[in-house]
Amino acid sequence: MIKGYAECGFGVLRIPVAWSNLMDENYTIHPDYMARVKQITDWTLDSGMYAIVNLHYDNGWLSKFPTEKEECMKKYTRIWEQITEEFKDYPDTLMFESLNEEGGWESMWNRWSGGTEGKADSFNLLNEINQKFVDIVRSAGGNNPKRHLLIAGYNTDIDLTCDPLYVMPTDSENRCAVSVHYYTPSTFCIIEEDVSWGKAQSEWGSDEDVAFLKENLDKLKTTFIDKGVPVIIGEYGVATGNKTPETIRLFLSSVTKEAYDRQLCPVLWDITDVFYDRHQCKFKDDLLLEQMMAAKS
């Protein structure tokens, strides 16, 4: 399966890990679980791709940071101390990512409220966690003092990550990239039928749609790339149920091209058997793959 991704032309595999799936009460990760993550990582690197290993959702315990900060930071620290030790001798083709989309807490600040009360506190908490992540990795052994690191944006949202309150951690090696996700517009990318918060959109590609895509990615370029901070779009994708193959191809190939044009690295999010057939180990839509890969040239 992993070789198939590489043969399709992909250069990186992001490996999302919920570490609490096998962990004791002292936050010790089960050795079998760690071994499995290492096996997947080894296969990825052996295939010629880069690997990104992260702390991904993990049953929601990160949401408790505002009320149980000390205990959450203890668990967070234990997780990354174990990961850095296990992977300390891995080369630069392995990156670590501080966390997924959980960096931002509505219990502290709700962006839709129209107010700013608690906003700075929520941003400061994420900034503190990201700095802790860098400090843990840099103080670990092996290749970790110089390893490339991926720093989670605020809920990996472009607007919020480009907010002045979001601060990249201090890193003596200057080897930190920022992570955002791209599911915009959400009514097109995320839902396939109407829900309470939006009406499902089945078409994309108007002049306004393309202009908005460019505006969002320009914001990332101005805020980060132009200042020497690499950007990885750690996820982008689209729900396919209510859309034609032509519309899906247009959106994904457009995001890919506009990202590459601005020196952003896009990573396709593909839940089981949507774009890639995990049994046949090949991409389902050859034309989509061709159009996406054309953006790399």
C-alpha positions in Angstrom: 0.0 0.0 0.0 2.7 2.5 1.0 4.9 1.6 -2.1 1.8 2.3 -4.2 1.6 5.8 -2.9 5.2 6.4 -3.7 4.8 4.9 -7.2 1.9 7.3 -7.8 4.3 10.1 -7.3 3.6 11.2 -3.7 6.7 12.4 -1.8 5.4 12.4 1.8 3.1 10.3 4.0 1.6 11.9 7.0 1.1 9.2 9.7 -1.6 10.2 12.2 -1.3 8.5 15.5 -3.6 8.3 18.5 -1.0 7.3 21.1 -3.5 6.6 23.9 -4.9 3.6 22.1 -2.4 1.5 23.9 -1.1 3.3 26.9 -1.0 2.6 30.7 -2.0 4.8 33.5 1.5 6.3 33.7 1.2 7.4 30.0 3.7 4.7 28.9 3.0 3.7 25.3 2.8 0.0 24.8 5.9 -1.3 23.0 3.8 -3.2 20.4 2.1 0.0 19.5 5.3 1.9 19.2 6.8 -0.9 17.1 3.9 -0.7 14.7 4.3 3.0 14.2 8.0 2.5 13.6 7.2 -0.2 11.1 4.9 2.1 9.1 7.5 4.8 9.3 10.2 2.4 8.1 8.2 1.3 5.2 7.5 5.0 4.3 11.1 6.0 4.3 12.2 2.8 2.5 9.8 3.7 -0.3 11.6 7.0 -0.8 9.0 9.2 0.8 9.3 11.6 3.7 7.3 10.7 6.9 5.4 13.0 9.3 4.5 11.4 12.6 2.2 13.4 14.8 -0.1 13.3 17.9 -3.5 13.1 16.2 -6.8 13.8 18.1 -6.1 11.0 20.5 -9.7 10.6 21.9 -10.0 14.2 22.7 -7.9 14.6 25.9 -6.2 17.7 24.5 -9.5 19.5 24.9 -8.9 19.4 28.7 -5.8 21.6 28.5 -7.7 24.7 29.7 -9.0 23.1 32.9 -6.4 20.3 33.6 -3.3 22.0 32.2 -0.7 20.4 34.5 -1.9 16.9 33.9 -2.3 17.4 30.2 1.1 18.9 29.9 2.5 15.9 31.8 0.9 13.5 29.4 1.9 15.6 26.3 5.5 15.6 27.6 5.6 11.9 28.3 4.3 11.1 24.8 6.9 13.2 23.0 9.8 12.0 25.3 9.0 8.4 24.3 8.6 9.2 20.6 11.8 11.2 20.4 13.7 8.4 22.2 12.4 5.7 19.9 13.1 7.6 16.7 16.2 9.5 17.8 18.5 7.9 15.2 16.1 8.4 12.3 17.2 10.7 9.5 15.9 14.1 8.5 13.4 12.5 6.2 11.3 11.9 9.4 9.5 15.0 10.7 7.5 15.3 14.0 4.3 17.3 14.1 3.2 18.9 17.5 -0.5 18.0 17.3 -3.4 18.0 14.8 -6.4 20.3 14.8 -6.9 20.5 18.5 -4.8 23.6 19.1 -7.6 26.1 20.0 -10.3 25.9 22.7 -13.8 27.2 22.4 -14.2 26.9 26.1 -11.7 29.8 26.3 -12.7 31.7 23.1 -15.3 31.1 20.5 -14.4 32.8 17.2 -18.0 33.0 16.2 -19.0 34.9 19.3 -17.9 38.2 17.8 -15.9 39.0 21.0 -12.3 38.8 21.9 -12.5 37.8 25.6 -10.3 34.8 26.2 -8.8 34.9 22.7 -5.3 35.8 23.8 -5.4 33.2 26.5 -6.3 30.5 24.0 -3.6 31.5 21.6 -1.1 31.8 24.3 -1.9 28.2 25.5 -1.3 26.8 22.0 1.9 28.9 21.7 3.1 27.4 25.0 2.3 23.8 23.9 4.1 24.3 20.6 7.1 25.7 22.4 7.1 22.8 24.8 7.1 20.5 21.8 10.2 22.1 20.3 12.0 22.2 23.7 11.3 18.4 24.2 12.6 17.4 20.8 15.6 19.7 20.9 16.7 18.4 24.3 16.4 14.7 23.1 19.2 12.6 21.8 20.3 11.4 18.4 19.2 13.5 15.4 16.5 15.2 17.3 18.4 18.4 18.1 18.4 19.2 14.3 15.2 17.4 13.2 12.7 19.3 11.1 9.5 20.0 13.0 6.0 20.8 12.0 4.2 23.3 14.2 0.4 23.1 14.5 -1.4 26.3 13.5 -4.4 27.6 15.5 -7.0 24.8 14.8 -4.9 24.6 11.6 -7.1 27.4 10.3 -5.5 29.8 7.9 -7.1 33.0 9.2 -6.4 32.2 12.8 -2.9 30.9 12.2 -2.1 34.1 10.4 -3.4 36.1 13.3 -0.7 38.2 15.1 -1.5 36.3 18.3 -0.2 33.1 16.8 3.6 32.9 17.4 6.0 30.4 16.0 8.1 28.8 18.8 11.7 29.8 19.4 14.0 27.2 17.8 17.7 27.4 18.0 18.0 25.4 14.7 15.4 27.4 12.8 13.9 24.2 11.4 10.2 24.7 12.1 7.5 24.7 9.5 3.8 25.7 10.2 0.9 23.3 9.6 -2.5 24.4 8.3 -5.4 22.5 6.7 -7.4 23.5 3.7 -11.1 22.6 3.5 -12.4 25.8 2.1 -15.3 26.4 1.5 -16.4 24.0 4.2 -19.9 23.6 2.6 -18.1 22.2 -0.4 -15.2 20.3 1.1 -16.7 18.7 4.3 -20.4 18.0 3.8 -22.4 16.0 1.2 -25.9 17.1 2.4 -27.3 20.1 4.2 -26.6 20.4 7.9 -27.6 22.8 10.6 -24.6 25.1 9.9 -24.6 25.1 6.1 -26.1 24.1 2.8 -24.1 21.5 0.9 -22.3 22.8 -2.2 -21.8 20.5 -5.1 -20.0 22.9 -7.5 -16.7 24.8 -7.3 -14.7 26.7 -9.8 -16.2 30.1 -10.4 -14.0 33.1 -10.8 -14.9 34.0 -7.2 -14.0 30.5 -6.0 -10.6 30.6 -7.6 -9.9 34.1 -6.4 -10.8 33.1 -2.8 -8.4 30.1 -3.0 -5.6 32.4 -4.2 -6.4 34.9 -1.5 -6.1 32.3 1.2 -2.8 30.9 0.0 -1.4 34.4 -0.7 -2.0 35.1 3.0 0.1 32.1 4.0 2.8 33.1 1.6 2.9 36.7 3.0 2.7 35.7 6.6 5.1 32.8 6.6 6.9 31.9 3.3 8.1 35.4 2.6 9.5 35.5 6.2 11.4 32.3 5.8 8.9 30.0 7.5 8.0 26.9 5.5 4.3 26.0 5.2 2.9 22.4 5.0 -0.8 22.1 4.2 -1.0 18.9 6.2 -4.5 18.1 4.9 -6.6 19.1 2.0 -9.4 17.2 0.4 -13.1 17.1 -0.5 -16.2 15.0 0.3 -17.1 13.3 -2.9 -20.6 12.0 -2.5 -22.5 14.9 -4.0 -20.0 16.0 -6.7 -19.0 15.1 -10.2 -15.5 13.7 -10.9 -14.8 16.8 -13.0 -15.6 19.1 -10.0 -13.5 17.0 -7.7 -10.6 17.1 -10.1 -10.8 20.8 -10.6 -10.8 21.6 -6.9 -8.0 19.2 -5.9 -5.8 20.1 -8.9 -6.3 23.8 -8.3 -5.4 23.7 -4.7 -2.3 21.6 -5.5 -1.2 24.0 -8.3 -1.8 27.2 -6.3 0.1 25.7 -3.3 3.1 24.7 -5.4 3.1 28.1 -7.1 3.6 29.7 -3.6 6.2 27.1 -2.3 3.6 25.5 0.0 3.7 21.7 0.4 0.2 20.2 0.0 -0.6 16.8 1.6 -3.8 15.1 0.4 -6.1 13.8 3.1 -7.6 10.5 1.9 -9.7 8.5 4.3 -10.1 4.8 3.4 -10.7 4.2 -0.3 -11.8 7.6 -1.4 -9.1 8.6 -3.8 -6.7 5.7 -3.4 -7.7 2.0 -3.6 -5.9 0.4 -0.6 -6.6 -3.1 -1.9 -5.4 -2.6 -5.4 -2.7 -0.1 -4.1 -3.3 2.4 -6.9 -5.1 5.7 -7.4 -8.7 5.3 -8.4 -8.9 8.2 -10.8 -5.9 8.3 -13.2 -6.8 11.6 -14.6 -7.1 13.2 -11.2 -3.7 11.9 -10.3 -2.2 13.2 -13.6 -3.7 16.6 -13.0 -2.4 16.8 -9.4 1.1 15.6 -10.3 1.3 18.1 -13.2 1.3 20.9 -10.5 4.7 19.6 -9.3 6.5 20.4 -12.6 
